Amino acid sequence: MQYKIPRGTFDILPPDSRRWQAVIRIWHETAQQFGYEEITTPIFEQADLFERSSGESSDIVQKEMYRFTDKKGRCFALRPEGTAPVVRSYTENNLDRQSRITRLYYVGPMFRYDRPQAGRYRQFYQYGAECIGSHHPFYDAEIIALQTAFLNRLGLRNISLEINSVGCPACSKDYDRALTAFFEPHREELCEDCRSRLTSKPRRLLDCKVPSCRAIAAAAPSMLDYLDDACKEHFALVQGYLREMEIAFTVNPRIVRGLDYYTHTAFEFLNPALGAQNAIGGGGRYDGLIMQIGGRDIPAVGIAGGFERLLLSLEIENIPLQTAPVPDAYLVLACPQAKSLGIRLLAQWRKQGLALAYDPEKDSFKAQLKAADSLKARYAVIIGEDEIASGTVSVKNLGTGEQQSVPAEAVPQLLRSKEEKKYLF
């Protein structure tokens, strides 16, 4: 029987794996630069965690979660998003006792049963960050700045930022009533999903991608007209901090995000070159979520994005990120007597951190140098009869042809002083 990969998943193969590694490394470095520490949560949690946090009427809960029951009849789900597990861990492990402000970031696979399309898969990989512990609007701006710095370090340029305020639970109720009143006369023109959302979560109609629904929603009331004074002030301060940080943005009152836990600031980073599914990252404030899942009333704000759309964006802008790995040197054994010594030195030098290539199936001197050239090695370390007799090795610059004899123990320091690994980011 021939096995095939499940629909909606993909293998990460060389050379793409190098690009993945580069993007993930840059995310680690950027998050740590902003003072965030890594957290890793299980890939499955109690299904109720996501039902309570995302909202029972959300697409994630109703259509997309991978649920399963274990042998004891307990209901679990593969995680469809990263914020709820981080908040669960924060609460369960009493991280609020360690610091007033807790900054956490993560990387890992998520799972949603959805129709596969460009940049959207059933197993996909997300990065994210959560700043927990303060209502202050500075942190809304700071986490946007974190994402901005990450995209800038990747070299992406054709990205725009859109922000909105979705208000607080009090003023958003008035807005929901206004939306219901607006959409109700159009009920029969709406898609099936929007008709069901109209009575439960009318704000989700603003995010529908069906063209006919989008045309109706274009004239819908704006959330910004329903904000109370405190929400208006919070949103104004966020915008002020973004201007001081010199981060360009556009206010888009149609941004609602797809999860129930958002309050106040909501934002998205967009790449128009990706088509209809053009968001490469987004997030916002979720001040009530921690209490909603059983913790204390602690405010928070977060960001998340998918690596797949990031990599598509890098491809569109022709940003390579990282070249193929190049060995520090290729070990050339010029005679049979050199094999035992060469293998011992190969092991020693690798323990000292050198990246050395060697092929025991290539015996001729010419074949070994050809292999070194194909791997783009800059140096060859040669051991032959003369080297064995003198107790040295020969280091040859394969670009210039220059060659020198040195003691074996000097090779690591010599190669490090001559060359550093070079990357294209």
N, C-alpha and C positions, 0 to 999 in steps of 0.2 A: 504493500500500500504506500502511495506517495502522499506525504503530509504537506499541507499548505498553511500558510500563515492565516490567522483569523481575519475576516474582513474588518476594516477599520483600524488595523494595527500595521506596524512597519518595523523592519529591521534597520538598525543604524550600522551601516557598513563603512569601511574605509573607502574613499577619503572623507566621507561625510562625518565620520566619528571624530576626526580631528577638529572639524568646525564646531561640532557639539561641545567638545572638550574646551575649546577656546571660549565659546559663549558662556558656558557654565563657570569657567574660571574667572572671567571678567565680572560676572554677577557676584560671585563670592567676594572678590576683591572690592567691588564697589559698595556692596552692603556692609562689609567690615569697615570700610573707610568712613561710613556714616554712623558707625557705632553699633551695628546690628550683629547679633550672635546667632549661629545656626541652630535650628531645631529640626528634628526628624521625627515624624509621627508614623504610626502603622498605616498600611495602604487600605485597611478596612477598619470600620468603626461600627458601633451600634447604629442601625438605620435611623432610629429615632433622633439621633444627634442632628442629622441633616434635615429630617422632616421638621424639626422644631426651629432650626436656624434658617434654612432656606425658604421655608414656608410651604405648607402642604399643597398650595395651589400653583407652586412654581413648576416650570417645565422640568427642572432637575428631578424633583420628587415625583411628579406625575408620570413622566415619560422616560427619563434618562438614567435613573439610578440602577446600578447592577446590585440587586438584592439577592441574598441567599440565606438559608436557614441551616444552622449547624446541627450536629447530632443530638443536641439537647433542646432543639426547637427554638433557639434564640435567633432573632433576626438581625443580620448584619448587612452592611453595604460597602462595596468598594468606594473609596472616597471620590466624590465627583468634584470637589474643590478643596482648597487648603486652609481657609480661614477657620472654619468650624473645628477641625481637629487641633489646630494651634490653640484656639481659645479653650477647648476642652482640656488640653494639657496644661495650659496656664493656670486654669482653675484647680484641676486635680492635684497639681504639684505645688500649689500655693506660691507661685512665682511672685505674686504681689507683695509677699512679705520680704522678698530679697531687695526690691528696689521700687521706688515710686513710679519710675518710667521703665518699662521693659521693651526692648527692641529685639525682635526675633525675625529671622528670615529662613526660607526653606527652598528646597529644590526636590522635585520628585514626580512620579507618574500619577495621573488622575484618570478616572474612568467614567464615561458617559455613553449610554446607548443613543447614538445620534446618526443621522445619515452622513456617511463619510463624504467629504468634499475637500477642495484645496485648503490646506492648513487646518482642517478639523478632522479629528480621528476619534475612535472609541477608546483607545488608550493614548493619552497625550501627556506631554511633559510641561509642568508649570514651574515658574519661579514666583516667589512672593515675599512680602515683608509686612509685619504688623508692628505698630507702635501703640503700646497699651499703657493707659494710666493717666491720660490728661485730656481735658476738653479743649485745651488751648488751640486756636486756629493755626498757630505756627506749625504744629505737627502735621496738619493737613498739607501745608505748603512744603514742609520738609520731605514728606514721603513722595510727593510729586517731584521734588528736586532729586531724590534718590533715583527714581525712574529716568528722569531727564539725563542725569550723569551717566547712567548705564547705557542708554541709547547713544549718547555722545561718544562714549568710549568705544562702542562698537563701530562708530563711524557713520551711523545712519543720519541722513540729513532731511529726507522727505517725510518727516513725521510732524503731525500737528497735535496740539493738546486742546481738548474741549472740557469745560468744567460747568457744573450746575450745583444748585442746592435743592435737595429733595425735602428740605424742611425737617421739622420734628414731628413726633406722633400727633401732637395737638393740631398744628396748622395743616398737616397733610390730610387729616380727615376732611377738612373743608374742601381741600383741593380734590379729593376723591369724589366727593359729592358733586362738585362742579363738572368733573370729567364724566361721571355717570349721566348727568343731565344732558351733557353735550352729545355723547355717543348714543344714547338711547334711541333717538329718532332714526339713527343709521343702523340699527341692530341687524336688519336683514341684509345690509350691504357688507357686513363684516364677515371675516373668515370664521370658521368654527371655533378656533382657539380664542379669538377675540370676543366672540359671543359669550363663551364660558368665563372669560376673565372679567367681563363687564360687571358682573355682580360680586366678584371676589376681590380682584386687584385691577381696577380700571387703569392705573398708571402703566400697566404692562402693555396697554394698547398703543402707547406712544413708541414702543420699541419693536412693534411688529414689522417684519420685513416684506409682507405681502403688499404689492404696489397699490392695490385698491384701498387697503387699510391705511397705508401711509398717506395717501391723498386726502382721506377724511381727517386724519390726525393733524394734518398741516394747519388746520384752523382751530385746533383745540386750545383751551385756555392754558396760560403759562403758569407753572408752579411759582415763578418769581413774584407773581401778583398776589399770592396767597401766603407768603412768608410773614410770620409775626416779627416784631421788632428785634427780638433776640436772634432769630435765624438770619434776618437781614444783616445785622451787625457782624455775625460770625462769617457770613459769606463775603462781606466787604473786607474784613480783615484778612481772609485767605487771599483774596485778590491783591491786596496791598503787599502782603509778604511775597507773593509770586513776582510782582513788579520789582520789588527791592532785590530779589534774587535774579532779576533779568531773565525770567522764564516767560516766553510768549504764550498766550492762551486766547481762546475764544469762549465766550459764555454761550452755552447751548442749552436752553431750558427744556429740551426734549430728552436729555440724558436722564434715565431713571435707573439703569442697571437691572439685572434680572433676579436679584435676591431680595428677600423681604427685610433683611437686617440693616439696610443702609439708612442713615440719617444725615442731615446737613450736607456736607460736600460729597459730590459724586463726580468722577472724571474718567476720561478715556483718552488714550493715545492712539491716533489713527494714521494709517498709511493708505491713501486713496488708490495707490497702485495695486492693492490687493483685491479690489472689487467690492462686492456687497459685504463680505465678511472682512472688514478692514481694520478692526480693533486689534492692536498688538499688545495692549495692556490697559488695565483700568482698575478702579477701586473707589474707595471713599471711606467715610466715617460710619461706624456702627456702634453707637454709644449704648444701645440696649441689649446687645447680643450676649454679653457675659452673664448678665442677670437672667436672661431668657433661658439659658441652658443650665441654670442652677447656681451660678456664682454670685458675687457681690455686684453692686451697681458701679462698674468700672468702665470708663469710656475708652474708645480705641479707634484707630484709623489704619487702613491697609491698602496694599497694592498687589496685584497679581497679573501675570501675563503668560502667554504660551510660547515655548521655544520654537514650535513649528512655524508660526507666522513670522517670528523674528528671523529665522533662517531663510524663509521665502523673501523677506524684505532685503536681507543681505545679498541674496542672489540677484534680485531685481536691480540693486544698486551696484552689483559687480564688486562686492567687498569680500576678498578671499579669507581674511582673518589670519590664517595660519598655513605655512607651507608644510610639505611632508617632512617628517622627522629625518634628520641627517645624522649619521653616526659621527662621533668624534674622530674615529679612525677605523681602518680595515686592517685586520691582522693577516699578514701574508707570511706563510711558512714555506720557505724556499727549498727545503730538503726534508726527507722523511725523519731524520734525526731531530729536527726542530719541533716535532709535533708534541712530544711530552712536555717540553719546556714551555712551548707556546700556549698550551691549554692551561698550565698552571698560572702563567702570567695573565692570561685572559680572565681567569676567575679572580685573581688578585686585583686587577685594574677595574673590573666591574664592581667589586666590593668598595673600591675607592671612588665610585660615582661616574666612571667613564662609560659612554655608550660606544661599545665596540662591536663590529660585525665580523663574522668569521664563518666560512663554509667548509666543513671537513671533507666534502665530496669534490672539491676542486683541488687538484694536485699541482697543475702546472702554474708556474709563476705568471705567465701571460693571462691565464684564465682568472686568477685571483685579482690581478690588477684591473681586468675588465669588469669583474664583479664590483670592485671598489668604485669604479667610475660610474657604473649603473646606479649605485646607491648614493652617488654624489658625495662620497666621503672626501674630505679635504686632505686627509693624511693616510698614509699606509705605514704601519709598523711592521718592519721586515725582520725576520729571524732566519738566517741561513747558516752555512758552515762557518763563514767568516765571523759572524756575530757570536756563534757558540764558542769559537776559539778565543775571541777577545773578551767574552763576558759582557757584551753590550747588545743593544738592538739598534736598528737603523730607522729613523723617522724621516719619511719622504713627503714633501709637499707636492701633492698630485697636480696642483695648478701651475707651479713654477718649475718643478723638477728638482728643486733644492733638496739635499739629503744630508743628514748629520747622524753621527753615532753617539749614543748616550747610554748611561747605565739604565737598566730596566726600571729601577726604582724612581728614576727621574721623569719617566714618561707622563704620569698624570699631571704633574705640575707644569711640564713643558707644553702639553696640549691645551691646558686651561689658559696658559698665558698667551698662547698664539691665537686662539679662536674662542668666541662665545657663540652659543646657539642663537640664531637670528630668526625672528618671527615677523610677519608682515602686518601686525596690528599696530 
